[in-house]
Amino acid sequence: MSHAERRPFRLNEAVAALWEAKWELFLPVFVVGAFIGGVATLVESAPLAALYTLVVQRYIHRDLPSWKDGPRGSV
């Protein structure tokens, strides 16, 4: 059994990791805020989350080169 190397906690690394994940961490805030704010019902919150994720991946992270790469299902 191999053990992972133990590293001391570094606050600057933790803050950098949180900053890097800010868009992903905002997703639950966005969905719950839309529900509590009366903008969407619980059923409508799922498509809002999917739309938010698509927009973040396409325009912020630029992981989707074009919209045709979004629906990669069987045809």
Distance bins in CASP14 RR format, pairs under 12 A and 6 or more apart:
PFRMAT RR
TARGET T0000
AUTHOR 0000-0000-0000
RMODE 2
METHOD distances of the structure
MODEL  1
7 13 0 0 0 0 1 0 0 0 0 0 0
7 14 0 0 0 0 0 1 0 0 0 0 0
8 14 0 0 0 0 0 1 0 0 0 0 0
9 15 0 0 0 0 0 1 0 0 0 0 0
9 17 0 0 0 0 0 1 0 0 0 0 0
10 16 0 0 0 0 1 0 0 0 0 0 0
10 17 0 0 0 0 0 1 0 0 0 0 0
11 17 0 0 0 0 0 1 0 0 0 0 0
11 18 0 0 0 0 0 1 0 0 0 0 0
12 18 0 0 0 0 0 1 0 0 0 0 0
12 19 0 0 0 0 0 1 0 0 0 0 0
13 19 0 0 0 0 0 1 0 0 0 0 0
13 20 0 0 0 0 0 1 0 0 0 0 0
14 20 0 0 0 0 0 1 0 0 0 0 0
14 21 0 0 0 0 0 1 0 0 0 0 0
15 21 0 0 0 0 0 1 0 0 0 0 0
15 22 0 0 0 0 0 1 0 0 0 0 0
16 22 0 0 0 0 0 1 0 0 0 0 0
17 24 0 0 0 0 0 1 0 0 0 0 0
17 25 0 0 0 0 0 1 0 0 0 0 0
18 24 0 0 0 0 0 1 0 0 0 0 0
18 25 1 0 0 1 0 0 0 0 0 0 0
18 26 0 0 0 0 0 1 0 0 0 0 0
19 25 0 0 0 0 1 0 0 0 0 0 0
19 26 0 0 0 0 0 1 0 0 0 0 0
20 60 0 0 0 0 0 1 0 0 0 0 0
20 61 0 0 0 0 0 1 0 0 0 0 0
21 27 0 0 0 0 0 1 0 0 0 0 0
21 56 0 0 0 0 0 1 0 0 0 0 0
21 61 0 0 0 0 0 1 0 0 0 0 0
22 29 0 0 0 0 0 1 0 0 0 0 0
22 30 0 0 0 0 0 1 0 0 0 0 0
22 56 0 0 0 0 0 1 0 0 0 0 0
22 60 0 0 0 0 1 0 0 0 0 0 0
22 61 0 0 0 0 0 1 0 0 0 0 0
23 29 0 0 0 0 0 1 0 0 0 0 0
23 30 0 0 0 0 1 0 0 0 0 0 0
23 52 0 0 0 0 1 0 0 0 0 0 0
23 53 0 0 0 0 1 0 0 0 0 0 0
23 55 0 0 0 0 1 0 0 0 0 0 0
23 56 1 0 1 0 0 0 0 0 0 0 0
23 57 0 0 0 0 1 0 0 0 0 0 0
23 58 0 0 0 0 0 1 0 0 0 0 0
23 59 0 0 0 0 0 1 0 0 0 0 0
23 60 1 0 1 0 0 0 0 0 0 0 0
23 61 1 0 0 1 0 0 0 0 0 0 0
23 63 0 0 0 0 0 1 0 0 0 0 0
24 30 0 0 0 0 0 1 0 0 0 0 0
24 49 0 0 0 0 0 1 0 0 0 0 0
24 52 0 0 0 0 0 1 0 0 0 0 0
24 53 0 0 0 0 1 0 0 0 0 0 0
24 56 1 0 0 1 0 0 0 0 0 0 0
24 57 0 0 0 0 0 1 0 0 0 0 0
24 60 0 0 0 0 0 1 0 0 0 0 0
24 61 0 0 0 0 1 0 0 0 0 0 0
25 56 0 0 0 0 0 1 0 0 0 0 0
26 32 0 0 0 0 0 1 0 0 0 0 0
26 33 0 0 0 0 0 1 0 0 0 0 0
26 34 0 0 0 0 0 1 0 0 0 0 0
26 49 0 0 0 0 0 1 0 0 0 0 0
26 52 0 0 0 0 1 0 0 0 0 0 0
26 53 0 0 0 0 0 1 0 0 0 0 0
26 55 0 0 0 0 0 1 0 0 0 0 0
26 56 0 0 0 0 1 0 0 0 0 0 0
26 60 0 0 0 0 0 1 0 0 0 0 0
27 33 0 0 0 0 0 1 0 0 0 0 0
27 34 0 0 0 0 0 1 0 0 0 0 0
27 45 0 0 0 0 0 1 0 0 0 0 0
27 46 0 0 0 0 0 1 0 0 0 0 0
27 48 0 0 0 0 1 0 0 0 0 0 0
27 49 1 0 0 1 0 0 0 0 0 0 0
27 50 0 0 0 0 0 1 0 0 0 0 0
27 51 0 0 0 0 0 1 0 0 0 0 0
27 52 1 0 0 1 0 0 0 0 0 0 0
27 53 1 0 0 1 0 0 0 0 0 0 0
27 54 0 0 0 0 0 1 0 0 0 0 0
27 55 0 0 0 0 0 1 0 0 0 0 0
27 56 0 0 0 0 1 0 0 0 0 0 0
27 57 0 0 0 0 0 1 0 0 0 0 0
28 34 0 0 0 0 0 1 0 0 0 0 0
28 35 0 0 0 0 0 1 0 0 0 0 0
28 36 0 0 0 0 0 1 0 0 0 0 0
28 45 0 0 0 0 0 1 0 0 0 0 0
28 48 0 0 0 0 0 1 0 0 0 0 0
28 49 0 0 0 0 1 0 0 0 0 0 0
28 52 0 0 0 0 0 1 0 0 0 0 0
28 53 0 0 0 0 0 1 0 0 0 0 0
29 35 0 0 0 0 0 1 0 0 0 0 0
29 36 0 0 0 0 0 1 0 0 0 0 0
29 37 0 0 0 0 0 1 0 0 0 0 0
29 49 0 0 0 0 0 1 0 0 0 0 0
29 52 0 0 0 0 0 1 0 0 0 0 0
30 36 0 0 0 0 0 1 0 0 0 0 0
30 37 0 0 0 0 0 1 0 0 0 0 0
30 39 0 0 0 0 0 1 0 0 0 0 0
30 40 0 0 0 0 0 1 0 0 0 0 0
30 45 0 0 0 0 1 0 0 0 0 0 0
30 48 1 0 0 1 0 0 0 0 0 0 0
30 49 1 0 0 1 0 0 0 0 0 0 0
30 50 0 0 0 0 0 1 0 0 0 0 0
30 51 0 0 0 0 0 1 0 0 0 0 0
30 52 1 0 1 0 0 0 0 0 0 0 0
30 53 0 0 0 0 1 0 0 0 0 0 0
30 55 0 0 0 0 0 1 0 0 0 0 0
30 56 0 0 0 0 1 0 0 0 0 0 0
31 37 0 0 0 0 0 1 0 0 0 0 0
31 39 0 0 0 0 0 1 0 0 0 0 0
31 40 0 0 0 0 1 0 0 0 0 0 0
31 41 0 0 0 0 0 1 0 0 0 0 0
31 42 0 0 0 0 1 0 0 0 0 0 0
31 43 0 0 0 0 0 1 0 0 0 0 0
31 44 0 0 0 0 1 0 0 0 0 0 0
31 45 1 0 1 0 0 0 0 0 0 0 0
31 46 0 0 0 0 1 0 0 0 0 0 0
31 47 0 0 0 0 0 1 0 0 0 0 0
31 48 1 0 0 1 0 0 0 0 0 0 0
31 49 1 0 1 0 0 0 0 0 0 0 0
31 50 0 0 0 0 0 1 0 0 0 0 0
31 51 0 0 0 0 0 1 0 0 0 0 0
31 52 1 0 0 1 0 0 0 0 0 0 0
31 53 0 0 0 0 0 1 0 0 0 0 0
32 38 0 0 0 0 0 1 0 0 0 0 0
32 39 0 0 0 0 0 1 0 0 0 0 0
32 40 0 0 0 0 0 1 0 0 0 0 0
32 42 0 0 0 0 0 1 0 0 0 0 0
32 45 0 0 0 0 1 0 0 0 0 0 0
32 48 0 0 0 0 0 1 0 0 0 0 0
32 49 0 0 0 0 0 1 0 0 0 0 0
33 39 1 0 0 1 0 0 0 0 0 0 0
33 40 0 0 0 0 1 0 0 0 0 0 0
33 42 0 0 0 0 0 1 0 0 0 0 0
33 45 0 0 0 0 1 0 0 0 0 0 0
33 48 0 0 0 0 1 0 0 0 0 0 0
33 49 0 0 0 0 0 1 0 0 0 0 0
33 52 0 0 0 0 0 1 0 0 0 0 0
34 40 1 0 1 0 0 0 0 0 0 0 0
34 41 0 0 0 0 1 0 0 0 0 0 0
34 42 0 0 0 0 0 1 0 0 0 0 0
34 43 0 0 0 0 0 1 0 0 0 0 0
34 44 1 0 0 1 0 0 0 0 0 0 0
34 45 1 0 0 1 0 0 0 0 0 0 0
34 46 0 0 0 0 0 1 0 0 0 0 0
34 47 0 0 0 0 0 1 0 0 0 0 0
34 48 1 0 1 0 0 0 0 0 0 0 0
34 49 0 0 0 0 1 0 0 0 0 0 0
34 51 0 0 0 0 0 1 0 0 0 0 0
34 52 0 0 0 0 1 0 0 0 0 0 0
35 41 1 0 0 1 0 0 0 0 0 0 0
35 42 1 0 0 1 0 0 0 0 0 0 0
35 43 0 0 0 0 0 1 0 0 0 0 0
35 44 0 0 0 0 1 0 0 0 0 0 0
35 45 1 0 1 0 0 0 0 0 0 0 0
35 46 0 0 0 0 0 1 0 0 0 0 0
35 48 0 0 0 0 1 0 0 0 0 0 0
35 49 0 0 0 0 0 1 0 0 0 0 0
36 42 0 0 0 0 0 1 0 0 0 0 0
36 45 0 0 0 0 0 1 0 0 0 0 0
37 45 0 0 0 0 0 1 0 0 0 0 0
38 44 0 0 0 0 1 0 0 0 0 0 0
38 45 0 0 0 0 0 1 0 0 0 0 0
38 48 0 0 0 0 0 1 0 0 0 0 0
39 45 0 0 0 0 1 0 0 0 0 0 0
39 48 0 0 0 0 1 0 0 0 0 0 0
40 46 0 0 0 0 1 0 0 0 0 0 0
40 47 0 0 0 0 1 0 0 0 0 0 0
40 48 1 0 1 0 0 0 0 0 0 0 0
40 49 0 0 0 0 1 0 0 0 0 0 0
40 51 0 0 0 0 0 1 0 0 0 0 0
40 52 0 0 0 0 0 1 0 0 0 0 0
41 47 0 0 0 0 0 1 0 0 0 0 0
41 48 0 0 0 0 0 1 0 0 0 0 0
42 48 0 0 0 0 0 1 0 0 0 0 0
42 49 0 0 0 0 0 1 0 0 0 0 0
43 49 0 0 0 0 0 1 0 0 0 0 0
44 50 0 0 0 0 0 1 0 0 0 0 0
44 51 0 0 0 0 0 1 0 0 0 0 0
45 51 0 0 0 0 0 1 0 0 0 0 0
45 52 0 0 0 0 0 1 0 0 0 0 0
46 52 0 0 0 0 0 1 0 0 0 0 0
46 53 0 0 0 0 0 1 0 0 0 0 0
47 53 0 0 0 0 0 1 0 0 0 0 0
47 54 0 0 0 0 0 1 0 0 0 0 0
48 54 0 0 0 0 0 1 0 0 0 0 0
48 55 0 0 0 0 0 1 0 0 0 0 0
49 55 0 0 0 0 0 1 0 0 0 0 0
49 56 0 0 0 0 0 1 0 0 0 0 0
50 56 0 0 0 0 0 1 0 0 0 0 0
50 57 0 0 0 0 0 1 0 0 0 0 0
50 70 0 0 0 0 0 1 0 0 0 0 0
50 71 0 0 0 0 0 1 0 0 0 0 0
51 57 0 0 0 0 0 1 0 0 0 0 0
51 58 0 0 0 0 0 1 0 0 0 0 0
51 59 0 0 0 0 0 1 0 0 0 0 0
52 58 0 0 0 0 0 1 0 0 0 0 0
52 59 0 0 0 0 0 1 0 0 0 0 0
52 60 0 0 0 0 0 1 0 0 0 0 0
53 59 0 0 0 0 0 1 0 0 0 0 0
53 60 0 0 0 0 0 1 0 0 0 0 0
53 61 0 0 0 0 0 1 0 0 0 0 0
53 63 0 0 0 0 0 1 0 0 0 0 0
53 64 0 0 0 0 0 1 0 0 0 0 0
53 70 0 0 0 0 0 1 0 0 0 0 0
54 60 0 0 0 0 0 1 0 0 0 0 0
54 61 0 0 0 0 0 1 0 0 0 0 0
54 63 0 0 0 0 0 1 0 0 0 0 0
54 64 1 0 0 1 0 0 0 0 0 0 0
54 67 0 0 0 0 1 0 0 0 0 0 0
54 69 0 0 0 0 0 1 0 0 0 0 0
54 70 1 0 0 1 0 0 0 0 0 0 0
54 71 0 0 0 0 0 1 0 0 0 0 0
55 61 0 0 0 0 0 1 0 0 0 0 0
55 62 0 0 0 0 0 1 0 0 0 0 0
55 63 0 0 0 0 0 1 0 0 0 0 0
55 64 0 0 0 0 0 1 0 0 0 0 0
55 67 0 0 0 0 0 1 0 0 0 0 0
55 70 0 0 0 0 0 1 0 0 0 0 0
56 62 0 0 0 0 0 1 0 0 0 0 0
56 63 0 0 0 0 1 0 0 0 0 0 0
56 64 0 0 0 0 0 1 0 0 0 0 0
57 63 1 0 1 0 0 0 0 0 0 0 0
57 64 1 0 1 0 0 0 0 0 0 0 0
57 65 0 0 0 0 0 1 0 0 0 0 0
57 67 0 0 0 0 0 1 0 0 0 0 0
57 69 0 0 0 0 1 0 0 0 0 0 0
57 70 0 0 0 0 1 0 0 0 0 0 0
58 64 1 0 1 0 0 0 0 0 0 0 0
58 65 0 0 0 0 1 0 0 0 0 0 0
58 66 0 0 0 0 1 0 0 0 0 0 0
58 67 1 0 0 1 0 0 0 0 0 0 0
58 68 0 0 0 0 0 1 0 0 0 0 0
58 69 0 0 0 0 1 0 0 0 0 0 0
58 70 0 0 0 0 1 0 0 0 0 0 0
59 65 0 0 0 0 0 1 0 0 0 0 0
59 66 0 0 0 0 0 1 0 0 0 0 0
59 67 0 0 0 0 0 1 0 0 0 0 0
62 69 0 0 0 0 0 1 0 0 0 0 0
63 69 0 0 0 0 1 0 0 0 0 0 0
63 70 0 0 0 0 0 1 0 0 0 0 0
64 70 1 0 1 0 0 0 0 0 0 0 0
64 71 0 0 0 0 0 1 0 0 0 0 0
64 72 0 0 0 0 1 0 0 0 0 0 0
66 72 0 0 0 0 0 1 0 0 0 0 0
68 75 0 0 0 0 0 1 0 0 0 0 0
END
